[in-house]
Amino acid sequence: MDTPTKLPTPTPGTPDLTDPRFWQLPAPARAAAFAELRRLPAPVYFGDRATGRGFHALVRHADVVEASRTPAVFRSGPGVTTPEPARWVRLLFGDSMVNLDDPRHAQLRRIVSRAFTPRLLGRVEEDARRICTALVDGVERDRPEDFVGAVAGELPFQVICTMMGVPERPRRTILELVNRTSEDIGVARPLRRRLRMPGRGLAALARMQGIVAAIGRERRRRPAEDLISALVTADLDGRRLTGRELGAFFSLLLVAGVETTRNALAHGLHLLTVHPEQRALLLADLDGRLDGAVDEIVRHATPIVQFRRTVAVDHELGGPGGPLLRAGEKVVLYYGSANRDETVFPDPDAFDITRTPNPHLGYGGGGPHYCLGAHLARQEMTTLFRELFTRLPEARSVGEPVLAPSSFDHRVRSLRFTF
């Protein structure tokens, strides 16, 4: 048997992915740092300042795919975020699907997948077109300055609420609660805010889950043609979503679905502004090139920066003789780095809407945790950009996007735009 590769630790000059200052560097500097890490013979082991425990940084495309598609080795429980959710939080609010392993994850995913009927998906497509039309109507009429607030954040939120069957009245409250629960994930912040924000975020999460639980109870009594009704009345081997499971799924759908699509849309408008040659290509054949443009936006921007996994058994990464990961150790999957892997993407830093093939990992690396909403996200983006550029072909960003210095997601706080 081949001798496993020794895992390196950071040396002087190696980028420190646990240092909040790293995530405040300009994007080109961070991209160059990850390129340096990809050139090393094995994943670097970093000490995690936030948790006191270390992790191996998986920065290559092949390694992220392997970790994603080998769930028996790379476990999602007890949590994929940094820091991992406390046990009492999981008991109180329920486990999000992203933090679960089989068989429980498979059972919940089957219930959810069964609820996404062709009829429901057809209505979602119609709703997305209607919402996009209304949003662009508002842009023409009101000429708002912030693309995130007026368009990019509104679209996925309204689509998800309509799909779930959330009444109009609590939607503004829910959106405010979503922003509270996610505003500081992976963000470097002063000690006073680190101590104060978890309680505020959990209170927002509790209130949001209370709202959807109440809707779920009503739908059990009087089902409608919406996703909440389907989830609380589905009967798969005698199982349907409990109130707590419904709340956890709704929170995941809102936080993940709104944040990721919002950020991808904002990055997309800016990328098409600062790369006028790509914009010209797209507008010359909007129907023919829009799908490729959406995939390239997701690859280049990569809305989710990283998730983590826990190694269940000793494992040689990449096969016999590869780096040896020990049971109980943590690995972090850096999707943005994988999406710039030179061995997979020629000229990876270039923004090229004609790139083909484009096996990006913007929705995950495959396996049981591949993004359940990937199709919905693509549909929202293609529908919005088609409506926007058909009616307002001069729509473009103004200046640089205002970004949050986060190690978790590639978040755009605001983006000025005009047309």
C-alpha positions in Angstrom: 0.0 0.0 0.0 1.3 3.5 -0.9 2.4 5.7 2.0 -0.2 8.4 2.5 0.8 12.0 1.7 1.7 14.1 4.8 -0.7 16.9 5.3 0.9 20.3 5.5 0.3 23.0 8.0 0.5 26.7 7.2 4.0 28.1 6.7 5.1 31.8 6.9 3.5 33.5 3.9 0.7 30.9 3.5 -2.8 32.7 3.4 -4.6 32.2 6.8 -8.2 31.3 6.0 -9.2 31.7 9.6 -8.0 35.3 9.9 -11.0 37.7 9.4 -8.6 40.1 7.7 -8.2 37.6 4.9 -11.9 38.0 4.0 -11.6 41.7 3.8 -8.9 41.6 1.1 -9.9 42.5 -2.5 -11.3 39.6 -4.5 -8.2 39.3 -6.8 -5.9 39.0 -3.8 -8.1 36.2 -2.3 -8.3 34.5 -5.7 -4.5 34.5 -5.9 -4.2 33.1 -2.4 -6.5 30.2 -3.2 -4.5 29.6 -6.4 -1.4 29.3 -4.2 -3.2 26.8 -2.0 -4.3 24.7 -5.0 -0.7 24.3 -6.1 0.3 22.6 -2.8 0.5 18.8 -2.8 -2.1 18.3 -0.1 -4.8 20.3 1.7 -3.5 22.7 4.3 -4.5 22.2 7.9 -5.6 25.4 9.7 -6.3 26.1 13.3 -9.8 27.6 13.6 -9.8 30.7 15.8 -13.5 30.8 16.2 -14.0 27.2 17.5 -10.5 26.3 18.8 -10.5 23.3 16.5 -8.8 22.9 13.2 -9.8 21.9 9.7 -8.3 20.8 6.4 -9.0 23.2 3.5 -10.3 21.4 0.4 -9.6 23.9 -2.4 -9.4 21.7 -5.5 -12.4 20.8 -7.7 -11.8 17.1 -7.5 -11.4 17.1 -3.7 -14.7 19.1 -3.2 -16.5 16.8 -5.5 -15.2 13.7 -3.7 -16.2 15.1 -0.3 -19.6 15.9 -1.6 -20.3 12.6 -3.2 -18.9 10.3 -0.4 -21.4 11.0 2.4 -20.5 7.9 4.3 -17.0 9.4 4.8 -17.7 13.1 4.9 -20.7 13.6 7.2 -22.8 16.8 7.4 -23.8 16.3 11.0 -23.5 17.9 13.5 -23.4 20.9 11.2 -22.0 22.4 7.9 -21.6 26.0 9.0 -18.9 27.6 11.1 -19.4 27.5 14.0 -21.5 24.4 14.1 -25.0 24.9 15.6 -25.1 24.2 19.3 -27.0 21.1 20.4 -29.6 23.0 22.3 -30.3 25.2 19.2 -30.8 22.1 17.1 -33.2 20.6 19.7 -35.2 23.8 20.0 -35.5 24.7 16.3 -35.0 21.4 14.6 -32.2 20.2 12.4 -31.9 21.8 9.0 -31.6 19.3 6.1 -28.2 20.6 5.3 -27.0 19.4 8.7 -28.4 15.9 8.5 -27.1 12.6 7.2 -28.9 9.5 6.0 -31.3 7.9 6.7 -33.0 10.9 8.3 -31.8 13.3 5.5 -33.0 10.9 2.8 -36.4 10.6 4.5 -37.0 14.3 4.7 -35.7 15.0 1.2 -38.1 12.4 -0.2 -41.0 14.1 1.5 -39.9 17.5 0.2 -39.2 16.1 -3.3 -42.6 14.4 -3.5 -44.3 17.8 -2.7 -42.7 19.4 -5.8 -45.2 18.1 -8.2 -45.2 19.1 -11.9 -48.4 21.1 -11.3 -46.7 23.1 -8.5 -43.5 23.7 -10.5 -45.6 24.9 -13.5 -47.3 27.5 -11.2 -43.9 28.5 -9.8 -42.7 29.2 -13.4 -45.8 31.4 -14.1 -45.4 33.2 -10.7 -41.7 33.9 -11.5 -42.6 35.5 -14.8 -45.4 37.6 -13.2 -43.1 38.8 -10.4 -40.3 39.6 -12.8 -42.6 41.7 -14.9 -43.9 43.6 -11.9 -40.4 44.2 -10.6 -39.2 45.6 -14.0 -42.4 47.7 -14.1 -41.4 49.1 -10.7 -37.9 49.9 -12.0 -39.2 51.8 -15.0 -41.8 53.7 -12.9 -39.8 54.5 -9.7 -36.2 54.4 -10.9 -34.8 53.0 -7.7 -31.1 53.3 -7.1 -30.3 50.0 -5.3 -30.6 46.9 -7.4 -30.4 44.6 -4.4 -33.3 46.1 -2.5 -35.5 46.8 -5.5 -34.9 43.7 -7.6 -32.4 41.0 -6.6 -33.7 40.6 -3.1 -37.3 40.9 -3.9 -37.5 38.3 -6.7 -36.5 35.1 -4.8 -38.3 36.2 -1.6 -41.6 36.8 -3.5 -41.2 33.6 -5.5 -40.6 31.5 -2.4 -43.3 33.0 -0.4 -45.8 32.6 -3.2 -44.7 29.0 -3.8 -45.0 28.2 -0.1 -48.4 29.9 0.2 -47.4 32.6 2.7 -50.1 35.3 2.8 -49.2 38.9 1.9 -49.7 40.3 5.3 -46.7 38.7 7.2 -44.2 38.9 4.2 -42.5 42.1 5.2 -42.1 40.9 8.7 -40.6 37.6 7.5 -38.2 39.4 5.2 -36.9 41.5 8.1 -36.5 38.3 10.2 -34.6 36.5 7.4 -32.2 39.4 7.2 -31.6 39.3 10.9 -31.0 35.6 11.0 -28.4 35.7 8.3 -26.7 39.1 8.4 -23.7 38.0 10.5 -23.1 34.5 9.4 -19.3 34.2 8.7 -18.9 38.0 9.1 -16.0 39.4 11.1 -17.4 41.8 13.7 -16.5 43.5 17.0 -16.7 41.4 20.2 -19.7 43.4 21.5 -21.7 42.4 18.4 -20.4 38.8 18.5 -21.9 38.5 22.0 -25.2 40.3 21.2 -26.0 39.0 17.7 -26.6 35.3 18.3 -29.5 36.0 20.7 -31.0 38.5 18.2 -30.6 36.0 15.3 -32.2 33.2 17.3 -35.1 35.3 18.4 -35.7 36.2 14.7 -35.5 32.5 13.8 -38.0 31.6 16.5 -40.5 34.2 15.4 -40.1 33.3 11.8 -40.7 29.6 12.5 -43.7 30.5 14.7 -45.3 32.3 11.7 -44.8 29.4 9.3 -45.9 26.8 11.9 -49.2 28.7 12.3 -49.7 28.7 8.6 -48.9 24.9 8.6 -51.6 24.3 11.2 -54.1 26.2 9.2 -53.2 24.3 6.0 -53.7 20.9 7.8 -57.3 22.0 8.5 -57.8 23.7 5.1 -55.3 22.6 2.5 -54.6 24.9 -0.5 -52.6 24.5 -3.7 -49.3 25.5 -2.3 -46.1 23.9 -1.0 -46.9 24.2 2.7 -50.1 22.3 2.2 -48.3 19.6 0.3 -45.6 19.3 3.0 -48.0 19.1 5.9 -50.4 16.7 4.2 -47.9 14.5 2.4 -48.0 10.9 3.5 -44.8 9.1 2.7 -44.6 5.8 4.6 -46.8 7.3 7.2 -44.6 10.4 7.5 -45.2 14.1 6.9 -43.4 17.2 8.0 -44.0 18.1 11.7 -44.4 21.7 12.6 -40.8 22.0 13.7 -39.5 20.2 10.6 -41.7 22.6 8.5 -40.2 25.6 10.3 -36.6 24.3 9.8 -37.3 23.7 6.1 -38.9 27.1 5.6 -36.0 28.8 7.3 -33.5 26.9 5.0 -35.5 27.7 1.9 -35.8 31.4 2.7 -32.2 32.0 4.0 -30.5 29.8 1.4 -32.9 30.6 -1.5 -33.1 34.3 -0.9 -29.5 34.9 0.0 -27.9 32.9 -2.8 -30.1 34.1 -5.7 -30.1 37.7 -4.5 -26.3 37.7 -4.5 -26.0 35.9 -7.8 -28.3 38.4 -9.5 -26.4 41.3 -8.1 -23.0 39.9 -9.1 -24.4 39.1 -12.5 -25.5 42.6 -13.3 -22.2 43.9 -12.2 -20.2 41.3 -14.1 -22.1 42.1 -17.3 -21.4 45.8 -16.7 -17.7 45.6 -16.2 -17.3 43.1 -19.0 -19.0 45.0 -21.9 -17.8 42.5 -24.5 -19.7 39.7 -22.7 -22.7 41.9 -22.3 -22.7 42.5 -26.1 -22.5 38.8 -26.7 -25.5 38.1 -24.5 -27.7 40.9 -25.9 -26.9 39.8 -29.4 -28.5 36.4 -28.7 -30.3 36.6 -25.4 -32.3 33.4 -25.8 -29.3 31.4 -27.1 -26.7 32.6 -24.5 -28.7 33.3 -21.3 -28.4 29.8 -19.8 -24.7 29.9 -20.3 -24.5 33.3 -18.9 -26.3 32.3 -15.7 -24.0 29.3 -15.2 -20.9 31.5 -15.7 -22.3 34.1 -13.2 -22.8 31.4 -10.6 -19.3 29.9 -11.3 -17.5 33.3 -11.2 -19.4 34.7 -8.2 -20.0 31.5 -6.3 -22.6 32.8 -3.8 -21.8 30.2 -1.1 -18.1 30.3 -0.2 -17.8 27.2 1.9 -19.5 24.4 3.9 -17.8 22.0 6.2 -17.9 18.2 6.8 -16.8 15.9 9.6 -14.7 12.9 8.6 -16.4 9.7 9.7 -13.6 7.2 9.1 -9.9 7.3 8.2 -9.8 8.2 4.6 -7.1 8.7 1.9 -8.2 11.7 -0.2 -8.1 10.9 -3.9 -7.4 7.2 -3.4 -4.5 5.1 -2.0 -1.5 7.1 -1.2 -3.4 10.3 -1.0 -3.5 12.7 2.0 -4.7 10.8 5.1 -7.7 12.3 6.9 -8.5 11.0 10.3 -11.9 10.1 11.7 -13.3 13.0 13.7 -11.3 15.7 11.8 -13.0 18.5 10.0 -12.7 19.6 6.4 -14.0 22.8 4.8 -15.2 22.7 1.1 -14.2 26.0 -0.6 -16.6 26.1 -3.6 -15.2 29.4 -4.9 -11.7 28.0 -5.1 -13.0 24.8 -6.7 -14.7 27.0 -9.3 -11.4 28.6 -10.2 -9.4 25.3 -10.5 -7.1 25.7 -13.4 -7.2 21.9 -14.1 -10.9 22.1 -14.8 -11.5 25.7 -16.1 -9.1 27.2 -18.6 -8.4 30.8 -17.8 -10.5 30.5 -14.6 -10.4 34.1 -13.6 -12.0 35.2 -16.9 -15.7 35.8 -17.1 -16.8 34.0 -20.2 -20.5 33.4 -20.9 -19.7 31.0 -23.7 -17.6 28.7 -21.4 -18.4 25.1 -22.2 -18.3 22.7 -20.5 -18.9 24.5 -17.2 -19.0 21.9 -14.4 -19.1 24.6 -11.7 -19.9 23.7 -8.1 -22.0 26.8 -7.4 -24.9 24.6 -6.2 -22.7 22.1 -4.5 -20.5 19.2 -5.6 -23.2 16.7 -6.2 -24.3 13.9 -3.9 -27.2 13.8 -1.5 -26.8 17.5 -0.5 -26.8 18.9 -4.0 -28.9 22.1 -3.8 -32.6 21.2 -3.9 -33.4 24.6 -5.3 -30.8 24.7 -8.1 -33.5 24.5 -10.8 -35.6 27.2 -9.1 -32.5 29.5 -8.8 -31.7 29.1 -12.5 -35.3 29.7 -13.5 -35.5 32.9 -11.4 -32.2 34.3 -12.8 -33.0 33.5 -16.5 -36.5 34.9 -16.2 -35.3 38.1 -14.5 -32.4 38.8 -16.9 -34.6 38.1 -19.9 -37.2 40.5 -18.7 -34.7 43.2 -17.6 -32.5 43.1 -20.8 -35.5 42.8 -23.2 -37.2 45.9 -21.8 -34.2 47.8 -20.4 -31.1 46.8 -22.4 -29.1 49.6 -21.0 -29.5 48.4 -17.4 -26.1 48.4 -15.7 -24.5 48.8 -12.3 -22.9 52.1 -11.2 -19.7 51.8 -9.2 -18.6 48.8 -7.2 -21.0 46.6 -5.2 -21.0 47.0 -1.4 -19.9 43.6 -0.1 -20.0 42.0 3.4 -16.6 40.7 4.5 -17.9 37.1 5.0 -16.1 33.8 4.9 -19.5 32.0 4.4 -21.2 33.7 1.5 -20.3 36.2 -1.3 -22.9 38.7 0.0 -23.8 41.9 -1.8 -25.3 44.5 0.6 -26.2 47.0 -2.1 -25.5 47.8 -5.7 -26.3 51.0 -7.4 -27.7 50.8 -10.9 -29.3 52.7 -13.7 -30.7 52.2 -17.2 
